[in-house]
Amino acid sequence: MRLEGKVAIITGGGRGIGRAYAERFLREGAAVVIADINEDEGRQAAGELSGEGRVTFIRTDISDPVSVEETVGRSVGQFGGVDILINNAALYGDWDMRDQSFEYLKRVFDVNLHGQWLMSRAAAPHFVERGGGRIINQASGAAYNYTPTPPDTPFTGLGAFNYGQTKWGVVGLTKFMAAQLGRWGITVNCIAPGVIATEATLRTVPDALFETLVARQAVAGRLSAEDLTGAAVYFATDEARFVTGQVLVIDGGRHMPA
């Protein structure tokens, strides 16, 4: 019960990694707000996890400033405050890798990067009122995937790299927010997962490619969503009160950034 008495908002908490975070945080004693754009998945997750502790669902579009402010306000109204924000939601399982247009690039940025800033902006004043808080951003090992073009490949134009760009942006956003908000006892850290065996990943990444990526890890085996939850709990506790601006890559040692 390392988070007893704390209130956490978890975006994208209706499925996959976000749901794993919600379940673990409930077991650690926190009250949890599942903030998800998918109403069916969000309500189902909240219902199934209700036996673990205090949990509610609020439909949230993290790319919409009005929706974001309403979610944070309702969370504070229901639970009396907010202490932890996990910026997990992103376009991933429904990410269209084939669409390399500028319009789609902006859409991915609006959700994957700007959505994290909007949620953090809305939560920060409430953290200040509580005397501190924890923001945990979700990046990705994709931020470090610089894949060279094979020889003799015909040039077809510059790619958008939309997902990787946004996740690299999350790494930078983490550090800028950490520098500003630390004065008020608010820490900001980042988890960058590798290839995780979630439904969204298995739908997006072909099985042969999945196994190729796993084979490049220093530690063998498929990672699960639960393998990330311990790091999130640590970042959320008082044990990490002097840890901020850090990026923790959890991918079995496939990427080892300095």
Secondary structure as GFF3:
##gff-version 3
##sequence-region A 1 258
A	DSSP	beta_strand	7	11	.	.	.	ID=ss1
A	DSSP	alpha_helix	16	27	.	.	.	ID=ss2
A	DSSP	beta_strand	31	36	.	.	.	ID=ss3
A	DSSP	alpha_helix	39	49	.	.	.	ID=ss4
A	DSSP	three_ten_helix	50	52	.	.	.	ID=ss5
A	DSSP	beta_strand	55	59	.	.	.	ID=ss6
A	DSSP	alpha_helix	65	79	.	.	.	ID=ss7
A	DSSP	beta_strand	84	87	.	.	.	ID=ss8
A	DSSP	alpha_helix	102	112	.	.	.	ID=ss9
A	DSSP	alpha_helix	114	130	.	.	.	ID=ss10
A	DSSP	beta_strand	133	138	.	.	.	ID=ss11
A	DSSP	three_ten_helix	141	144	.	.	.	ID=ss12
A	DSSP	alpha_helix	162	181	.	.	.	ID=ss13
A	DSSP	three_ten_helix	182	184	.	.	.	ID=ss14
A	DSSP	beta_strand	186	193	.	.	.	ID=ss15
A	DSSP	alpha_helix	199	204	.	.	.	ID=ss16
A	DSSP	alpha_helix	207	215	.	.	.	ID=ss17
A	DSSP	alpha_helix	226	236	.	.	.	ID=ss18
A	DSSP	three_ten_helix	238	240	.	.	.	ID=ss19
A	DSSP	beta_strand	247	250	.	.	.	ID=ss20
###
